[in-house]
Amino acid sequence: MPSRLRKPSILCSLGAALVIGCIYLWLQRSSGPADHPSVPDPDPRLANLGKAPDWNALKQYDGVLSRDEFDTALQDIYLLGPNRHFDITNEGVRAASTMSQHVPRVAFAQGKRRSPPPRYWRSASELPPAPEGRPLNGVRIAIDPGHIGGEWARMEERWYQIDETTPVTEGDMTLLTAKLLAPGLESLGATVTLVRSSRNPVTELRPGDLQNYAGRLLSGAPEEKIVSLSERMFYRTAEIRARASLVNNTIRPDIVLCLHFNAEDWGPHPEKPRFSPRNHFHIILHGAYLDSEIAHEDERFELMHKIFQGTHEEEAALAGVLASSFLEATGLPAYLYSIGRPTKRVGPALWARNLLANRLYQCPVLFFEPYVMNNQEVYERIQSGDYEGKREVAGSIKKSIYREYRDAILIGLKTYYESRRASE
């Protein structure tokens, strides 16, 4: 006799439905073309993955700057071309917008009266006196190890390898430097947080989540170009935006140290890289917007935060001291950008550029670019790994490249804060 079929209970039905639902969500998450819920639709008025500004948030800056102060910062630091997107009068400034019907005017300070800029970060001069021997006491520092490294290094194109030697992966090198730097900063009194503390990305998005977005930007393009763009947006855009959220909403530091290693063109085959005879150093500060960038409403919004918070003044003062420390500690020459690049020179080895991290992190940001990774001497130093003291590498006695990097920053920050704040 056939067995009797039992009618499933309601709980069993719900359980099956939940299992099926979970499998469906997993498939949606894993499939390449599917949109992640947090991925917006592309809008040409915004930078990639940008959000529409809340212009009312700028009213908190009423009375913070005079017209002359705003004009000077806008023209000398932030714009490469003429002003086309800000309506400036003696009373205040309003940004142009087609996304909002009402953009309030931010009132300029009149006469000598000034309101302190509302912000989460503190300049060195605003800090209380420091105990002797701890000039960074109470300074909140975020260390941002550039790139990701690990399994993502090849996708990022920050990887090369010669024969069976140790691969050169920038994301892993910056993380090692960060972990060496943090205890040194803490010994000087700083409170330190790593924005990325492992080889894992900070963003929850993956390239597959961004394929629909990339496909809309490259409508009709071959699939390989869409996939390539989705990968770049993963590690260059989504990742930096996730780090910015962490910096601004959770860490809220006084400064961010973005650690990077530089590189020259090593050719199309990272398994057979070209070595460069050049080796150099520079720090990137925020500024130098292209017309095409300032045309984005979210970029105008973020720029106004930077100007009214007075970020550049603290950033440039810090960077000047750090650049001197780096040039002396490493012996590297100062890098010079070629004519026509979207940059402004701020000082020796100091350049303003509109990088995403510098723009989104709402505090002073020092973006370090020392050492050319595919320079022969630097390559040999990387192959030597990290070590204490000094040893002969590439024909001369040297510190570990990671500890040299660390020590240059420690000396520079110690010098800066000792000169800018009183001791107890």
C-alpha positions as CSV (number, residue, x, y, z in Angstrom):
1,M,0.0,0.0,0.0
2,P,1.2,3.5,-0.7
3,S,2.3,5.4,2.3
4,R,-0.1,8.1,3.4
5,L,1.1,11.7,2.7
6,R,1.1,14.0,5.7
7,K,0.0,17.5,5.2
8,P,2.9,19.7,6.3
9,S,2.4,21.9,9.4
10,I,2.4,25.6,9.2
11,L,5.7,25.7,11.0
12,C,7.3,23.4,8.4
13,S,5.9,25.5,5.6
14,L,7.3,28.6,7.2
15,G,10.7,26.9,7.7
16,A,10.9,25.8,4.1
17,A,9.9,29.3,3.0
18,L,12.7,30.8,5.1
19,V,15.3,28.4,3.7
20,I,14.2,29.1,0.2
21,G,14.2,32.8,0.9
22,C,17.7,32.7,2.4
23,I,19.0,30.7,-0.7
24,Y,17.4,33.3,-3.0
25,L,18.9,36.2,-1.1
26,W,22.3,34.5,-1.2
27,L,22.0,33.9,-4.9
28,Q,21.0,37.6,-5.4
29,R,24.0,38.6,-3.3
30,S,26.4,36.4,-5.2
31,S,25.2,37.0,-8.7
32,G,27.2,39.6,-10.6
33,P,24.5,41.8,-12.2
34,A,22.2,42.2,-9.2
35,D,22.1,45.6,-7.4
36,H,23.0,45.8,-3.8
37,P,20.3,47.7,-1.9
38,S,22.7,50.4,-0.9
39,V,23.9,51.2,-4.4
40,P,22.1,54.3,-5.7
41,D,21.2,55.0,-9.3
42,P,23.8,56.9,-11.4
43,D,23.1,60.6,-11.6
44,P,25.3,62.8,-13.8
45,R,24.9,65.6,-11.3
46,L,26.7,63.6,-8.6
47,A,30.1,61.9,-8.4
48,N,30.1,58.1,-8.7
49,L,28.1,56.6,-5.8
50,G,27.5,60.1,-4.4
51,K,24.5,61.2,-2.5
52,A,22.3,64.3,-3.0
53,P,23.5,67.1,-0.6
54,D,21.5,68.3,2.3
55,W,22.2,72.0,1.7
56,N,20.5,73.1,4.9
57,A,23.4,71.5,6.8
58,L,25.6,74.4,5.6
59,K,23.7,76.9,7.7
60,Q,25.7,75.9,10.7
61,Y,28.5,77.9,9.2
62,D,26.7,81.3,9.3
63,G,29.2,83.9,10.6
64,V,32.3,81.7,10.4
65,L,34.2,83.3,7.5
66,S,34.3,86.7,5.9
67,R,33.8,87.1,2.1
68,D,37.5,87.7,1.6
69,E,38.4,84.6,3.5
70,F,36.0,82.5,1.5
71,D,37.1,84.0,-1.8
72,T,40.8,83.5,-1.0
73,A,40.4,79.8,-0.1
74,L,38.2,79.1,-3.1
75,Q,40.5,80.7,-5.7
76,D,43.9,80.0,-4.2
77,I,43.4,76.4,-3.0
78,Y,40.2,74.7,-4.3
79,L,39.5,75.8,-7.9
80,L,41.7,75.3,-10.9
81,G,39.4,77.3,-13.2
82,P,37.0,80.2,-12.8
83,N,34.0,80.2,-10.3
84,R,30.9,79.0,-12.2
85,H,29.0,77.3,-9.4
86,F,28.9,79.7,-6.4
87,D,26.8,82.8,-6.1
88,I,28.9,85.1,-3.9
89,T,27.7,88.4,-2.5
90,N,28.8,90.6,0.4
91,E,26.1,88.9,2.5
92,G,26.9,85.3,1.9
93,V,27.4,82.4,-0.6
94,R,25.0,80.0,-2.2
95,A,25.9,76.9,-4.3
96,A,24.1,76.3,-7.5
97,S,21.8,73.3,-7.6
98,T,19.4,71.6,-10.0
99,M,18.6,68.9,-7.5
100,S,17.1,71.2,-4.8
101,Q,14.6,74.0,-5.2
102,H,15.9,75.9,-2.2
103,V,19.6,76.2,-1.3
104,P,20.1,78.5,1.6
105,R,22.8,81.2,1.5
106,V,25.5,80.8,4.1
107,A,26.0,84.2,5.8
108,F,29.5,85.7,5.9
109,A,30.9,87.2,9.1
110,Q,30.6,90.9,9.2
111,G,33.4,93.0,10.8
112,K,35.6,91.3,13.4
113,R,32.9,89.1,14.8
114,R,33.4,85.4,14.1
115,S,31.6,82.2,15.1
116,P,33.8,79.2,15.8
117,P,33.4,76.6,13.0
118,P,31.4,73.6,14.1
119,R,33.5,70.5,13.5
120,Y,34.6,67.3,15.3
121,W,38.3,67.8,14.9
122,R,40.6,70.1,16.8
123,S,43.7,72.0,15.6
124,A,46.9,71.8,17.6
125,S,46.4,75.3,19.0
126,E,43.0,74.3,20.3
127,L,44.3,71.5,22.4
128,P,45.0,71.8,26.1
129,P,48.7,71.8,27.3
130,A,50.4,68.4,27.0
131,P,52.4,66.6,29.7
132,E,56.2,66.7,29.3
133,G,57.4,64.0,26.9
134,R,53.9,63.4,25.5
135,P,53.3,66.2,22.9
136,L,50.5,64.2,21.2
137,N,48.6,63.7,24.4
138,G,44.9,63.4,23.6
139,V,45.3,63.9,19.9
140,R,42.9,61.5,18.0
141,I,44.7,60.0,15.0
142,A,43.3,57.7,12.4
143,I,45.8,55.7,10.3
144,D,44.4,54.8,6.9
145,P,46.5,52.1,5.3
146,G,46.0,52.7,1.5
147,H,44.5,50.1,-0.8
148,I,43.4,46.6,0.4
149,G,46.1,44.1,-0.5
150,G,45.8,40.3,0.1
151,E,43.6,38.6,-2.5
152,W,42.5,42.0,-3.9
153,A,46.0,43.2,-4.8
154,R,46.0,42.1,-8.4
155,M,42.6,43.5,-9.0
156,E,43.8,46.9,-7.6
157,E,46.8,46.8,-9.9
158,R,49.1,47.5,-6.9
159,W,50.9,44.2,-7.2
160,Y,53.9,42.9,-9.1
161,Q,56.3,39.9,-8.7
162,I,59.7,39.0,-10.1
163,D,60.2,35.2,-10.5
164,E,59.5,33.5,-7.2
165,T,60.4,36.5,-5.0
166,T,58.0,38.0,-2.4
167,P,55.2,39.9,-4.3
168,V,55.2,43.6,-4.0
169,T,51.7,44.5,-2.8
170,E,51.0,48.0,-1.7
171,G,48.0,47.3,0.5
172,D,50.0,44.8,2.6
173,M,52.9,47.2,2.9
174,T,50.8,50.1,4.1
175,L,49.1,47.8,6.7
176,L,52.5,46.7,8.0
177,T,53.6,50.3,8.2
178,A,50.4,51.3,10.1
179,K,50.9,48.6,12.7
180,L,54.4,49.7,13.3
181,L,53.4,53.4,13.5
182,A,50.4,53.0,15.9
183,P,52.5,52.1,19.1
184,G,54.9,54.9,18.4
185,L,52.1,57.4,18.2
186,E,50.5,56.0,21.4
187,S,53.8,56.3,23.3
188,L,53.7,60.1,22.5
189,G,50.2,60.2,24.0
190,A,47.9,59.9,20.9
191,T,44.7,57.9,20.7
192,V,45.1,55.8,17.6
193,T,42.6,54.0,15.4
194,L,43.3,52.0,12.2
195,V,40.7,52.6,9.6
196,R,41.6,49.2,8.1
197,S,43.2,46.7,10.4
198,S,43.2,43.6,8.2
199,R,43.5,42.6,4.5
200,N,39.7,42.7,4.2
201,P,37.9,45.6,2.5
202,V,36.0,48.0,4.8
203,T,33.1,48.2,2.3
204,E,30.5,45.4,2.3
205,L,30.0,45.9,-1.4
206,R,31.8,43.7,-4.0
207,P,32.4,44.2,-7.7
208,G,29.3,42.1,-8.6
209,D,27.1,44.5,-6.6
210,L,28.3,47.4,-8.8
211,Q,27.9,45.8,-12.3
212,N,24.4,47.2,-12.9
213,Y,25.6,50.7,-11.9
214,A,28.7,50.4,-14.1
215,G,26.5,49.0,-17.0
216,R,24.3,52.1,-16.8
217,L,27.4,54.4,-17.0
218,L,28.8,52.4,-19.9
219,S,25.5,51.7,-21.7
220,G,26.2,49.4,-24.7
221,A,29.8,48.8,-23.8
222,P,31.4,45.3,-24.0
223,E,30.9,43.2,-20.9
224,E,34.6,43.1,-20.1
225,K,34.7,46.9,-19.8
226,I,31.7,46.9,-17.5
227,V,33.3,44.3,-15.3
228,S,36.5,46.3,-15.2
229,L,34.7,49.5,-14.2
230,S,32.7,47.7,-11.5
231,E,36.0,46.4,-10.1
232,R,37.6,49.9,-10.1
233,M,34.5,51.3,-8.4
234,F,34.7,48.7,-5.8
235,Y,38.3,49.4,-4.6
236,R,38.6,53.0,-5.6
237,T,35.1,54.4,-4.8
238,A,32.9,52.2,-2.6
239,E,35.9,51.3,-0.4
240,I,36.9,54.9,0.2
241,R,33.3,56.0,0.8
242,A,33.0,53.2,3.4
243,R,36.2,54.4,5.1
244,A,34.9,58.0,5.1
245,S,31.7,56.9,6.9
246,L,33.9,55.2,9.5
247,V,36.1,58.2,9.9
248,N,33.4,60.8,10.1
249,N,30.8,59.0,12.1
250,T,32.7,56.7,14.4
251,I,36.4,57.6,14.7
252,R,36.0,61.4,14.4
253,P,39.8,62.0,14.5
254,D,41.8,65.3,14.7
255,I,43.9,64.1,11.7
256,V,44.0,61.2,9.3
257,L,47.3,59.8,8.0
258,C,46.7,58.1,4.7
259,L,49.7,55.8,4.1
260,H,50.7,54.9,0.5
261,F,53.7,53.9,-1.5
262,N,54.2,55.4,-4.9
263,A,55.0,53.8,-8.2
264,E,56.0,54.6,-11.8
265,D,54.7,52.8,-14.8
266,W,55.8,49.2,-14.6
267,G,54.3,48.2,-17.9
268,P,51.4,45.9,-18.9
269,H,52.8,42.7,-17.4
270,P,53.2,42.8,-13.5
271,E,55.0,39.4,-13.8
272,K,57.7,41.2,-15.8
273,P,57.7,44.8,-14.4
274,R,59.9,47.6,-15.6
275,F,62.1,49.2,-13.0
276,S,62.2,53.0,-12.8
277,P,65.4,54.9,-12.0
278,R,63.3,57.5,-10.1
279,N,62.5,57.5,-6.4
280,H,60.8,60.4,-4.7
281,F,58.4,61.7,-2.1
282,H,55.4,64.0,-1.7
283,I,52.3,64.7,0.4
284,I,48.9,65.3,-1.2
285,L,46.6,67.9,0.4
286,H,43.0,68.7,-0.6
287,G,42.2,71.1,-3.4
288,A,42.6,71.7,-7.1
289,Y,39.1,70.8,-8.4
290,L,38.7,70.3,-12.1
291,D,35.7,72.0,-13.7
292,S,34.2,68.6,-14.3
293,E,34.5,67.7,-10.6
294,I,33.1,71.0,-9.2
295,A,30.2,70.5,-11.6
296,H,29.0,67.6,-9.3
297,E,26.7,68.9,-6.6
298,D,28.0,66.6,-3.8
299,E,31.6,67.8,-4.5
300,R,30.5,71.4,-4.2
301,F,28.8,70.5,-0.9
302,E,31.9,68.8,0.4
303,L,34.2,71.6,-0.7
304,M,32.1,74.1,1.3
305,H,32.5,72.0,4.4
306,K,36.3,72.1,3.9
307,I,36.4,75.9,3.4
308,F,34.2,76.8,6.4
309,Q,35.9,74.4,8.7
310,G,39.3,75.9,7.9
311,T,40.7,72.5,7.2
312,H,43.4,73.6,4.8
313,E,45.2,75.8,7.2
314,E,45.8,73.0,9.7
315,E,46.5,70.5,7.0
316,A,49.1,72.7,5.2
317,A,50.8,73.6,8.5
318,L,51.0,69.9,9.5
319,A,52.1,68.8,6.0
320,G,54.9,71.4,5.9
321,V,56.6,70.0,9.0
322,L,56.0,66.4,8.0
323,A,57.4,67.0,4.5
324,S,60.6,68.4,6.0
325,S,60.9,65.5,8.4
326,F,60.4,63.0,5.5
327,L,62.9,64.6,3.2
328,E,65.5,64.7,5.9
329,A,64.9,61.1,7.2
330,T,64.7,59.4,3.8
331,G,67.0,61.5,1.6
332,L,64.3,61.3,-1.1
333,P,64.0,64.2,-3.5
334,A,60.7,66.1,-3.6
335,Y,58.4,65.0,-6.4
336,L,57.4,67.4,-9.1
337,Y,54.1,66.9,-11.1
338,S,54.3,67.5,-14.8
339,I,52.8,70.6,-16.3
340,G,49.2,70.2,-17.1
341,R,48.3,67.9,-14.2
342,P,45.3,69.0,-12.1
343,T,47.3,70.1,-9.1
344,K,48.4,73.1,-7.2
345,R,51.8,73.3,-5.6
346,V,51.5,74.2,-1.9
347,G,55.2,73.9,-0.9
348,P,58.3,71.7,-1.3
349,A,56.9,68.2,-1.8
350,L,53.4,69.4,-1.1
351,W,50.6,69.3,-3.7
352,A,46.9,69.9,-3.6
353,R,44.7,67.5,-5.5
354,N,41.0,66.5,-5.3
355,L,41.3,62.9,-4.2
356,L,38.2,61.1,-2.8
357,A,39.7,60.4,0.6
358,N,41.0,63.9,1.1
359,R,37.6,65.3,0.1
360,L,35.3,63.0,2.1
361,Y,37.2,62.9,5.4
362,Q,36.0,66.0,7.2
363,C,39.2,66.7,9.0
364,P,42.9,67.4,8.0
365,V,44.2,64.6,5.9
366,L,47.9,63.9,5.0
367,F,48.1,61.6,2.0
368,F,51.7,60.2,2.0
369,E,53.3,59.1,-1.3
370,P,56.9,58.1,-0.5
371,Y,59.1,55.6,-2.3
372,V,58.7,54.3,-5.9
373,M,57.8,50.6,-5.5
374,N,59.3,49.6,-8.8
375,N,62.6,51.4,-8.2
376,Q,65.5,48.9,-8.0
377,E,66.7,50.0,-4.5
378,V,63.1,50.2,-3.1
379,Y,62.4,46.7,-4.5
380,E,65.5,45.3,-2.7
381,R,64.4,47.0,0.5
382,I,60.9,45.5,0.2
383,Q,62.4,42.1,-0.4
384,S,64.4,42.5,2.8
385,G,61.2,42.8,4.8
386,D,60.9,44.4,8.2
387,Y,63.8,44.2,10.7
388,E,65.1,46.0,13.8
389,G,68.1,48.3,13.6
390,K,70.1,48.6,10.4
391,R,71.6,46.2,7.9
392,E,73.2,46.4,4.5
393,V,70.6,46.6,1.7
394,A,71.1,47.6,-1.9
395,G,74.7,48.5,-1.2
396,S,74.3,50.7,1.9
397,I,73.4,50.4,5.6
398,K,69.7,51.2,6.1
399,K,66.7,50.8,8.4
400,S,63.8,48.7,7.3
401,I,61.9,50.7,4.8
402,Y,58.8,50.4,6.9
403,R,60.5,51.7,10.1
404,E,62.1,54.5,8.2
405,Y,58.6,55.5,7.0
406,R,57.3,55.2,10.6
407,D,60.1,57.2,12.1
408,A,59.8,60.1,9.6
409,I,56.1,60.5,10.6
410,L,56.8,60.2,14.4
411,I,59.6,62.9,14.2
412,G,57.4,65.2,12.2
413,L,54.3,64.9,14.4
414,K,56.4,65.3,17.5
415,T,58.0,68.4,16.2
416,Y,54.7,69.9,15.0
417,Y,52.8,69.4,18.3
418,E,55.7,70.5,20.5
419,S,55.8,73.8,18.6
420,R,52.0,74.3,18.4
421,R,50.8,73.5,21.9
422,A,51.9,74.5,25.3
423,S,53.2,71.9,27.8
424,E,52.0,71.6,31.4
